[in-house]
Amino acid sequence: MNLATLRDKVLNKPYSAMLIFSDINISYLSTFTGHAATVLLTSKGNYLLTDYRYFEQAKEQASHFKVICRDRANQSLASLIEDLLFQDDCQCLSFESEHISVMQWQQINQQVSQLTKLGQIMPVTGTVEALRFIKSASEIALMEQAAKIADTALATMLNSVKVGVTERELAIELDYQMALLGSDEVSFATILLFGERSALPHGIPGDRQLKLGDIILIDFGAVVNGYRSDMTRTFVFGEASAEQKHIYQLVQSAQQAAIDAVKEGVLGSHLYQQSAKILSHSEYKEYAGEGLGHGVGLVLHEQPFIGPDCHTPIEKGCVFTIEPGIYIPGWGGVRIEDDVVLTDDGLKILTKSPKGLIEL
């Protein structure tokens, strides 16, 4: 279906062709999960070009493609592409300009430009990514599975929270629990920070030891068949102070305001504004995070990027995060993040871990 939609969109003229270089986009279109591959779509065929390392895997996974094993010692990628363009009488070629280096494209362009019938060569961006914006039921199911793994792993990891444990030790334990539960890999490098270090939105876990009164900020995700989850929860180790409780409530209210505003056709900027109203009217407005969320799927950050300038309407099947935060240097930070999707039955929250302030 994804492949057919793309062909209808970009190969709607006779003799046209498109080159796809992104591993993620190739996987999305073909279900091939290896590397060292290039896809060429022409008005006459679908070709997946790889080498001996991935040839058998590609033949098994990419059933709608003719898989070609290139002899790297005797044929360049550029010359193979030239041969196929000539064979299929291609006269117009588009290519993913954002997923290839200048040097690689110069090599290909120099080769294919020699084709007398090849006229226009056009760089394109975001063509396949636009198809990935709306997730199918099967894609959403995989993301639900990834979210469930993350929820369960977090609940197990919290049993290891104790005085003196380090950020790094807990992060390793969380990653380990996700792997035990079937996660292909971590969705991204786990963020797990204590105390004042929780003010670093994307901080790296280190050797900071946990002590009573610390905030614990955890941002992490699991992966199932390439599809990712992304969740943040914030805890307090021991009894929370009045200020910690107040800031947590502000962030939770800001997230809920955005959640309540999600409906079909609403602009991302409107969701941001609903959340920002609460934080901007608080005494902590200067410490509020700049954005509200992002799309998530085969990659961690994809369209829509939800912020003040996001004019993208939310559609059914769009999976995205809602993650307001307050980050105070030297004091700490609070972020609450969930993966959500708009369905025929309304908004569905994929990440299920409790969101009320928990004192561990």
C-alpha positions as CSV (number, residue, x, y, z in Angstrom):
1,M,0.0,0.0,0.0
2,N,2.8,2.4,0.9
3,L,4.7,1.5,-2.2
4,A,1.6,1.8,-4.4
5,T,0.8,5.2,-3.0
6,L,4.3,6.5,-3.6
7,R,4.3,5.2,-7.2
8,D,1.0,6.9,-7.9
9,K,2.4,10.2,-6.5
10,V,5.8,10.4,-8.1
11,L,5.7,8.0,-11.0
12,N,2.6,9.4,-12.6
13,K,4.3,10.3,-15.8
14,P,5.7,7.8,-18.3
15,Y,9.4,7.2,-18.2
16,S,9.8,8.7,-14.7
17,A,12.0,7.3,-11.9
18,M,13.0,7.9,-8.3
19,L,16.0,7.0,-6.3
20,I,15.6,6.4,-2.5
21,F,18.6,6.3,-0.2
22,S,17.3,6.4,3.3
23,D,17.5,3.1,5.2
24,I,14.3,4.0,7.1
25,N,12.4,4.9,3.9
26,I,13.6,1.8,2.2
27,S,12.4,-0.3,5.1
28,Y,9.0,1.5,5.1
29,L,8.4,0.8,1.4
30,S,9.9,-2.7,1.1
31,T,10.1,-4.2,4.7
32,F,13.8,-4.8,4.1
33,T,15.6,-4.2,7.4
34,G,19.2,-4.4,6.3
35,H,21.6,-1.8,5.2
36,A,23.8,-1.0,2.2
37,A,20.8,-0.7,-0.1
38,T,19.4,1.7,-2.6
39,V,15.9,1.6,-4.1
40,L,15.2,2.7,-7.7
41,L,11.6,3.0,-8.7
42,T,10.8,3.4,-12.4
43,S,7.6,3.5,-14.3
44,K,8.4,-0.1,-15.3
45,G,9.6,-1.7,-12.1
46,N,10.8,-1.6,-8.4
47,Y,14.5,-2.4,-7.8
48,L,16.4,-2.9,-4.6
49,L,20.1,-2.7,-5.1
50,T,22.4,-4.3,-2.5
51,D,25.4,-6.6,-2.3
52,Y,26.2,-10.2,-1.2
53,R,25.9,-9.3,2.5
54,Y,22.2,-8.6,2.3
55,F,21.1,-10.2,-0.9
56,E,19.4,-13.3,0.6
57,Q,17.8,-11.2,3.3
58,A,16.5,-8.7,0.8
59,K,15.0,-11.4,-1.5
60,E,13.2,-12.8,1.5
61,Q,11.9,-9.5,2.9
62,A,11.3,-7.3,-0.2
63,S,8.8,-9.4,-2.0
64,H,7.5,-6.6,-4.3
65,F,11.0,-5.7,-5.5
66,K,13.4,-7.2,-8.0
67,V,16.5,-7.5,-5.8
68,I,19.8,-7.0,-7.6
69,C,23.1,-8.1,-6.1
70,R,25.8,-5.7,-7.2
71,D,29.4,-7.0,-7.6
72,R,31.1,-4.2,-5.7
73,A,34.6,-5.1,-7.1
74,N,33.5,-4.8,-10.7
75,Q,30.5,-2.4,-10.8
76,S,29.9,0.9,-9.2
77,L,26.5,1.8,-7.8
78,A,26.4,4.7,-10.2
79,S,26.9,2.4,-13.3
80,L,24.3,0.0,-12.1
81,I,21.8,2.8,-11.7
82,E,22.7,4.0,-15.2
83,D,22.1,0.6,-16.7
84,L,18.6,0.3,-15.1
85,L,17.6,3.8,-16.1
86,F,18.7,3.0,-19.7
87,Q,16.9,-0.3,-19.7
88,D,13.6,1.2,-18.5
89,D,13.9,4.2,-20.9
90,C,13.8,6.7,-18.1
91,Q,13.6,10.3,-19.0
92,C,12.9,12.0,-15.7
93,L,14.7,11.2,-12.4
94,S,14.0,12.5,-8.8
95,F,16.2,11.6,-5.9
96,E,16.2,12.0,-2.1
97,S,18.7,14.8,-1.7
98,E,18.6,14.9,2.1
99,H,19.8,11.3,2.4
100,I,22.9,11.2,0.3
101,S,26.3,13.0,0.6
102,V,27.4,15.5,-2.0
103,M,30.3,13.2,-3.0
104,Q,28.0,10.2,-3.6
105,W,25.5,12.2,-5.6
106,Q,28.3,13.7,-7.7
107,Q,29.4,10.2,-8.7
108,I,25.9,9.1,-9.6
109,N,25.0,12.3,-11.3
110,Q,28.2,12.3,-13.4
111,Q,27.3,8.7,-14.6
112,V,23.6,9.1,-15.3
113,S,23.9,12.5,-16.9
114,Q,25.5,10.7,-19.9
115,L,22.2,9.1,-20.8
116,T,20.9,10.9,-23.8
117,K,17.2,10.4,-23.0
118,L,17.5,11.4,-19.4
119,G,16.4,15.0,-19.2
120,Q,15.3,16.5,-15.9
121,I,17.0,15.4,-12.6
122,M,15.2,16.8,-9.6
123,P,16.2,16.7,-5.9
124,V,13.2,16.0,-3.6
125,T,12.7,16.1,0.1
126,G,10.1,14.7,2.4
127,T,8.3,12.6,-0.2
128,V,8.3,9.3,1.6
129,E,8.3,11.0,5.0
130,A,4.9,12.5,4.1
131,L,3.5,9.0,3.7
132,R,4.9,8.0,7.0
133,F,3.0,10.8,8.8
134,I,-0.2,8.7,9.1
135,K,0.3,5.3,10.7
136,S,-1.7,2.2,9.7
137,A,-3.5,0.0,12.3
138,S,-0.6,-2.5,12.1
139,E,2.0,0.3,12.7
140,I,0.1,1.6,15.7
141,A,-0.2,-1.9,17.1
142,L,3.6,-2.2,17.0
143,M,4.0,1.2,18.7
144,E,1.5,0.1,21.4
145,Q,3.6,-3.1,21.9
146,A,6.8,-0.9,22.3
147,A,5.0,1.3,24.8
148,K,3.9,-1.7,26.8
149,I,7.4,-3.0,27.0
150,A,8.6,0.4,28.2
151,D,5.8,0.6,30.8
152,T,6.6,-2.8,32.2
153,A,10.4,-2.3,32.2
154,L,10.0,1.0,34.1
155,A,7.9,-0.7,36.8
156,T,10.5,-3.4,37.2
157,M,13.5,-1.0,37.2
158,L,12.0,1.2,40.0
159,N,12.6,-1.7,42.3
160,S,16.3,-1.0,42.0
161,V,16.0,2.6,43.2
162,K,18.0,3.1,46.4
163,V,20.3,5.5,48.1
164,G,23.7,5.6,46.4
165,V,22.7,4.0,43.1
166,T,24.0,6.0,40.1
167,E,22.2,7.4,37.1
168,R,24.2,5.1,34.8
169,E,23.4,2.0,36.9
170,L,19.7,2.6,36.7
171,A,19.8,3.5,33.0
172,I,21.6,0.2,32.3
173,E,19.0,-1.7,34.3
174,L,16.2,-0.1,32.5
175,D,17.7,-0.9,29.1
176,Y,18.3,-4.4,30.2
177,Q,14.7,-4.9,31.3
178,M,13.4,-3.6,27.9
179,A,15.7,-6.1,26.1
180,L,14.4,-9.0,28.3
181,L,10.9,-8.0,27.4
182,G,11.6,-8.2,23.6
183,S,12.7,-4.7,22.6
184,D,14.8,-4.8,19.5
185,E,17.0,-2.0,20.8
186,V,16.6,1.2,22.8
187,S,14.5,3.8,21.0
188,F,17.3,6.3,21.8
189,A,20.1,6.7,24.4
190,T,18.2,6.5,27.7
191,I,18.1,9.8,29.7
192,L,18.1,9.2,33.4
193,L,19.1,12.0,35.7
194,F,19.1,12.9,39.4
195,G,18.6,16.1,41.3
196,E,19.9,19.2,39.8
197,R,21.1,17.3,36.7
198,S,17.4,16.7,35.8
199,A,17.4,20.3,34.4
200,L,19.3,19.0,31.4
201,P,16.6,18.1,28.9
202,H,18.8,15.6,27.0
203,G,21.5,14.9,29.7
204,I,23.6,11.8,29.6
205,P,23.4,9.4,32.7
206,G,26.6,9.7,34.7
207,D,28.0,8.7,38.1
208,R,25.8,11.1,40.1
209,Q,24.5,9.1,43.1
210,L,21.0,9.2,44.3
211,K,20.1,10.8,47.6
212,L,16.9,11.6,49.5
213,G,14.9,14.5,48.1
214,D,16.3,14.1,44.5
215,I,14.1,14.4,41.5
216,I,14.5,11.4,39.1
217,L,13.8,12.2,35.4
218,I,13.6,9.3,33.1
219,D,13.1,9.6,29.3
220,F,13.3,6.4,27.3
221,G,11.7,4.0,24.8
222,A,11.5,0.6,23.3
223,V,11.5,-0.6,19.7
224,V,9.4,-3.3,18.1
225,N,10.0,-4.1,14.4
226,G,11.6,-0.7,14.0
227,Y,8.7,1.2,15.6
228,R,9.5,3.3,18.6
229,S,8.0,4.5,21.8
230,D,9.1,7.6,23.8
231,M,8.0,8.3,27.3
232,T,9.2,10.5,30.2
233,R,8.3,10.2,33.8
234,T,9.5,12.2,36.8
235,F,9.7,11.0,40.3
236,V,11.0,12.2,43.7
237,F,13.1,9.9,45.9
238,G,11.7,10.3,49.4
239,E,9.3,13.0,50.4
240,A,8.7,15.7,47.8
241,S,9.1,19.4,48.8
242,A,6.3,21.9,48.3
243,E,8.1,23.4,45.3
244,Q,8.6,20.0,43.7
245,K,4.9,19.3,44.1
246,H,4.0,22.7,42.7
247,I,6.2,22.5,39.6
248,Y,5.1,18.9,38.9
249,Q,1.4,20.0,39.1
250,L,2.1,22.8,36.7
251,V,3.7,20.5,34.1
252,Q,1.0,17.9,34.5
253,S,-1.7,20.5,34.0
254,A,0.1,21.9,30.9
255,Q,0.2,18.4,29.4
256,Q,-3.4,17.8,30.2
257,A,-4.4,21.1,28.6
258,A,-2.8,20.0,25.3
259,I,-4.3,16.5,25.5
260,D,-7.7,17.9,26.0
261,A,-7.3,20.1,22.9
262,V,-6.4,17.3,20.5
263,K,-9.0,16.8,17.8
264,E,-9.0,16.1,14.1
265,G,-7.7,19.1,12.1
266,V,-6.3,21.0,15.1
267,L,-3.0,22.7,14.4
268,G,0.1,21.8,16.3
269,S,0.6,25.4,17.2
270,H,-2.8,25.4,19.0
271,L,-1.8,22.4,21.1
272,Y,1.4,24.2,22.0
273,Q,-0.6,27.4,22.9
274,Q,-3.0,25.5,25.2
275,S,0.0,24.0,27.1
276,A,2.0,27.2,27.1
277,K,-0.8,29.3,28.6
278,I,-0.4,27.4,31.9
279,L,3.4,27.6,32.0
280,S,3.7,31.2,30.7
281,H,1.3,32.4,33.5
282,S,3.4,30.8,36.2
283,E,6.4,32.1,38.1
284,Y,8.5,29.5,36.2
285,K,7.7,30.7,32.6
286,E,11.3,31.5,31.8
287,Y,12.3,27.9,32.5
288,A,9.6,26.3,30.3
289,G,10.8,24.1,27.4
290,E,10.5,25.6,23.9
291,G,8.5,22.9,22.2
292,L,5.7,20.6,23.1
293,G,6.3,17.4,21.2
294,H,7.1,15.6,17.9
295,G,5.9,12.8,15.7
296,V,7.3,9.4,16.4
297,G,7.4,6.2,14.4
298,L,10.3,4.5,12.6
299,V,12.5,7.4,13.8
300,L,12.3,9.1,17.1
301,H,11.7,12.6,15.8
302,E,9.5,13.1,12.7
303,Q,6.7,15.3,11.6
304,P,4.8,17.0,13.1
305,F,7.2,19.1,15.3
306,I,4.7,20.6,17.7
307,G,5.6,24.2,18.7
308,P,4.5,27.8,18.2
309,D,5.2,27.7,14.5
310,C,3.6,24.3,13.7
311,H,0.9,24.8,11.2
312,T,0.4,21.1,10.5
313,P,-3.1,19.8,11.2
314,I,-3.4,16.7,13.4
315,E,-5.0,13.8,11.5
316,K,-6.3,10.4,12.5
317,G,-3.4,8.0,12.6
318,C,-0.8,10.6,13.5
319,V,1.3,9.4,16.5
320,F,3.1,12.1,18.4
321,T,4.3,13.0,21.8
322,I,3.1,15.6,24.3
323,E,5.9,16.6,26.6
324,P,5.9,19.9,28.4
325,G,8.7,20.6,30.9
326,I,10.2,23.0,33.3
327,Y,14.0,23.0,33.6
328,I,15.6,25.2,36.3
329,P,19.5,25.2,36.3
330,G,21.0,24.2,39.6
331,W,17.6,23.0,40.9
332,G,16.3,20.3,38.5
333,G,13.6,19.7,35.9
334,V,10.2,18.1,35.5
335,R,9.0,16.6,32.2
336,I,5.9,14.4,31.6
337,E,5.7,12.8,28.1
338,D,3.3,10.4,26.5
339,D,2.8,9.0,23.0
340,V,-0.7,9.7,21.7
341,V,-2.7,8.9,18.6
342,L,-5.9,10.2,17.3
343,T,-8.4,7.4,16.3
344,D,-12.0,7.1,15.2
345,D,-12.9,6.8,18.9
346,G,-10.9,9.9,20.0
347,L,-7.5,10.3,21.5
348,K,-5.6,7.2,22.6
349,I,-2.7,7.4,25.0
350,L,-0.2,4.6,24.2
351,T,2.1,5.0,27.2
352,K,0.3,3.9,30.3
353,S,2.7,4.4,33.3
354,P,1.1,6.4,36.1
355,K,1.5,10.2,35.8
356,G,0.7,11.5,39.3
357,L,3.7,12.5,41.3
358,I,5.2,9.3,42.8
359,E,7.5,9.5,45.8
360,L,9.7,6.5,45.7
